[in-house]
């Protein structure tokens, strides 16, 4: 039976949880996730977690933060002057915004604190610093990258 290897395009159903059991994402009720193994389309621990699976296999993979979204980084937390927000916007803790890096890149941020003159913004990925657990079911190996075999 064919097993998943680097370069294969696969389709999987998954259930992503934090180590305390809280669900953060699931493919339930949706089409399976399709990605090319080793291409960087998913976090490294998820990529490695499907290697060696065969169609129909189910596996639970524990992924440390370093192989997921990395550690939280204090350099991604910044204070932004309140008077630079649009007048019709009232900043609130938990509000998700997008900032521009000045070169046209949009950076998602979350307001973590509202002080008198500034708003504290966090650009860390929401799952940064978290160890993750995925229940994975391999639905299909769509195909791999073509190989050229020289005589």
N, C-alpha and C positions, 0 to 999 in steps of 0.2 A: 504494500500500500504506500502511496506517495506521501512523503513527509515534507513539511514546510522547510525551505532553505532561503538563504539570503537571495534577494532579487525576485522571489515569487510574489505575485499579486494574489492577495487572499481576501476573503470576506469572512467577518467574524461578528458574532453577537457578543455583547459584553455587559457587565454590570460593575461599575466603578464605585468603590466605597473607601471611606477613611478607615483607619485602624479601629475606630470606635463603632464601626458598623453603619455610620451615616452614609447614605447614597448621595453621590455628587453627579453621576451621569449613568445613563443606561441606554442601550439600543432597543429596549423593549418597546414594541409597537411601531418600530421604524424598520427601514431596510438595514441589513447588516452593514457594518463599517467595512469599506474596501480600501486597501492600501497596499503599497509595495514594501515588502519587508526590507529593512536596511536603508530606505531612502530618506529617512528623517521626517516622514509624514506624521509619525506618532512618536510619543516619548520613547527613549531608548529601552527602558524596562519592559514596555509593552511589546516593542519590536522583538526583543530577546525572548519574551514570554511565549511567543507563538512558534518559535523555532522547534522543529522536530514533531510538531503536532500533525495528525492525520485528520482527514475530513470526519466529522462526527465526534472528535475528541473534545472533552471538557477539561479545563484546568483552572486552578486558582493560583494566581501569581501575586506575590508580595513584592512591591517595588519601593525601595528606599528613595527618599526625597532626591538624592543625588542622581538617580536614574529616572526621575520623574520631571518635576519642574524646578529642581535645584533648591538650594537653601534660600531663606528670606534674606534680602540684601537691604541694609539700612540706607545705602546710597540711592535707592529707588523711592525713598520717602522725602518729600520736600514740602516746604511751606510756600503758599501762594497768596499774595495780597488779596484780601477780600474786595477791595475797591476795583480790582481788575475783572471781576465777574460781571456779566451783563446785569443791568439794573433790575430787570424783571425776574432774575433768578435768585432764589433763596437757598444757599448751600446748606445741605443737611448730611449728617453722618450716614454712610451707606450708599449715598448717591454715586452712581457710576457716570463718569465723564470720559471724554477723549480729548487729549491735549495734542498739540502739534509740536514736533521737535525742531521746527524752523526750517526743515528740509522737506516738508510735505508728508512726513511719516506721522501717522496717528498712533498715539500711545494711550491705551486704556488705563484709567486711574480710578481709584475709589477714595471718596472723602472719608477719612478716619477720625478727624477731629475738627471742630469749628471753634476757633478762638475769637477774641475781640477784633483783631486786625487781620488775622491770617486764617487760611484754611489748610489743614494738613492733608496732603495727597499721597497715596501709596500706589506706585506703579508695579509692585510685585505681582506676579501671577497669583490669583486667589488660592491656588493649591501649592504655592512655593512653601518649602519647609515641611510639607506633609508627606508621610509615608502612605502609599496607596495600596489597595488590594483590588484586583480585578478578577472576576469570574469570566472566563473566556470560553466560547464554544466556536470551533472552527467549522464554518458552514461550507466553504468551498475554496479550493485552490484554483484560481482563475487561470493562471499560467505564469510563467517566469519570463525573465528577459531572454531574448534569443541568444543562443550560443553559436559561435562560429567554430567549427571543428576543422582543423587543418590536417590534411593527409600526411 
